[in-house]
């Protein structure tokens, strides 16, 4: 019974200190646009990318990117796995939004 309690406590501690993090990148004046999301997959502590680099220009269909947020959430941490202390799979959540170019935004504000 004591071993099960220790195991549960250590598992909970590992989840809580699993290293959630967030990075925001903003391109010019931030606007309220619909955000899209996907996961980016990497291996061996993020040193090797499994999924290809994301082409934001292609995803925005000719518009500019507005904001990109890259984060490692609790769900990402739960999905990652490793063996003998080596993190073999590490997913990241990527959220991005697109907008018209800044000069077109200013023109629309003048109308």
Residue pairs with C-beta under 8 A, 6 or more apart in sequence:
15 74
15 77
15 78
18 74
18 77
19 72
19 77
20 71
20 72
20 73
20 74
20 77
21 71
21 72
22 69
22 70
22 71
22 72
23 69
23 70
23 71
24 67
24 68
24 69
25 67
25 68
25 69
25 70
26 66
26 67
27 64
27 65
27 66
27 67
27 68
28 64
28 66
28 102
29 102
29 105
30 66
30 67
31 66
31 97
31 99
31 105
33 66
33 67
33 97
33 98
33 99
34 97
35 67
35 69
35 95
35 96
35 97
36 59
36 95
36 96
36 97
37 93
37 94
37 95
37 96
38 54
38 93
38 94
39 51
39 76
39 91
39 92
39 93
39 94
40 49
40 51
40 54
40 70
40 91
40 92
40 93
40 94
41 49
41 50
41 51
41 89
41 90
41 91
41 92
42 48
42 49
42 50
42 51
42 89
42 90
42 91
42 92
43 49
43 50
43 88
43 89
43 90
44 86
44 87
44 88
45 86
45 87
45 90
46 90
50 89
54 94
56 65
56 68
56 96
57 65
59 96
59 98
60 96
60 98
61 98
63 98
63 99
63 100
63 101
64 98
64 99
64 100
64 101
64 102
65 96
65 97
65 98
65 99
66 96
66 97
66 98
66 99
67 96
67 97
68 94
68 95
68 96
69 94
69 95
69 96
70 92
70 93
70 94
70 95
71 92
71 93
71 95
72 90
72 92
72 93
73 93
75 93
76 90
76 91
76 92
76 93
79 89
79 91
80 87
80 89
80 90
80 91
81 87
81 88
81 89
82 88
82 89
99 105
100 108
